[in-house]
Amino acid sequence: MVYRLKTVQNLPISQEKAWDFLSDPNNLKTITPDYMGFKILEGAESKMYAGQIIKYIVTPVLGLPLRWVTEITHVEHLQYFVDEQRFGPYSLWHHKHFIKPIPGGVEMIDIVDYKLPLGLLGRLAHPLFVKRQLKQIFDYRYNKLVELFGEFRD
């Protein structure tokens, strides 16, 4: 089964400022909870571009380190980029990041389509653990971006 997580966040910054921050792979650590043990191993030497391979280590479960390799498959400057897992804990990980200007700031939309390994065991783990952890990670990201850039006001 393929699951989907979608988040929407408005920030009181320009599209250019949002893009500069989000398209720099080094900022992933800033918006990832410390308990994830997120560490970039290589591939973050430049802003995102199509074909870029980024290698990480994460420790999402019981402090056990996992290698994760993503490829930036699509980039449309100032508008969106897509990262796909090439090696890691998911059977499928396809993450689209959209940025669009709105009055007073930007709207950011993240859409993650993902599939867990291990068949029935993976499907059982999803509601018990995985879905909750992904929500916590994106909630952390939401709060960290508000802390960095301020809260959007209509």
N, C-alpha and C positions, 0 to 999 in steps of 0.2 A: 504494500500500500504506500502511495506517495502522499505525504502530508504537506500542508502549507502553513506558513506563518507570515502574517502581513502586519507591518507596523507603519503608522503615519505620525510624523512629528513636524510641527511648524517651529521655525526659529527666526528671531528678529535680526537676521544677517543677510548680506547680499548673496546672490547665487555664486559669485566669484569666491567669496570667503568660504562658503560651504564647500565648494568644489576643492579649493586649495587644501582644506583640512581633510576631507573625506577621501581624496584621491592620493593622499600620501600614506603608503602602507605603514610607515612608522607610527602613525597615530592610532593604529588598531590597538596597540597595547594600552593607550590612554583610555580607550572606551570599552575595554574588556575587564571584567572583575578580576581582582588580584588572585582569588582562589582558583582561577583557571590556569594559573602558572604559564601564561602566554609568553612565548619567547620567539622572536623571528630569528631564524637561522641564516637565511640568505634570500636575496631577491628583492629587497626593499630599498635598493640604492637610488631609485628614481621614482617619480610620479608614475601612476598606473598607466599602462599601455597594453593594447591587445597583444596577447602572446606572452605576457610577463608571467613567470613562475615564481611563486613565493613559498618558502618552506618555513614551517613553524614547529614548535612543540607546544602542546597543551596538556593540562592534567585535569580533565573534567570529572574523573571518577576515582575516588580513594587515593588521590595524589599520584596515580600511575601515569607516567608520561606517554603521550601518543604523538607520533609524527603526523603532520597534516601538510599536504602539498596542494596548493590551489593555483589555478591558471586564470588570469584575467582574460576573458574571451572576447568581450566587446567593450568598447569605450566610445562614447560620444561626448566630446569635451563640453563641460558645464551642464550636461544633461543626465547622463547615466553611465554606469559601468556594471559589468556582470563578472562575478567570480564563480568558478566551478571547482569542486574538489577533484583532484586527480588521484590522490591517495589519502586515506584517513579513515575516521571512524564511521562514516556513513556509506551506504551503498550508492546514494545520490545526494549531492549538495549543489544546488543551483540558486545563487543569491543575486537578485537584481537590486540595484541601488538607483533610485530616481531622485533628481533634484529639479524643482521647478520654481520659478519666481512667483510669488503671490504678493498682494499689497501688504507692505510692511515687513517682508522677509522672504523666506523660502519654505516650501513644503518638501519634506523628504519622505519618500516611501521606500520601504524595504519589503521585498517579497522573496521568501525563501521556500523553495520546494525541496523536500528531502525525503529520503527513504532509509530505513534502518536495516542493518544486516540481521541475520539469524532467524529469518522467517517468523514463525509464531512467537518465539521468544522476544524478538524485536518489537512485534506488534503489542505484546503484553507490556514491555518496558516503556513504550511510548506514553501512555497516560499516567503511569506510575512515576516516571522519572524524567524522560527526555523532554516531553512537552513543557513540563514545569521548569526544567533547567534552561531551556531556550528562552522561555518567557522571562526568567530572572536575568539572563544575559542582556536581552533587549531592553528590559526595564532599567537595568544599570546604565546601558548606553544612553537611553532617553534622559535619565537624570544627570549623567555626566555632561551631555551636550547642553542641557539647561544651565548647569554650573559654569561651563566654559563660555557660553554665548548669550545667556539670559533667557528669560521666559517670554514667549510670544504673547502679545496682547492684541486682541482684535480691535 
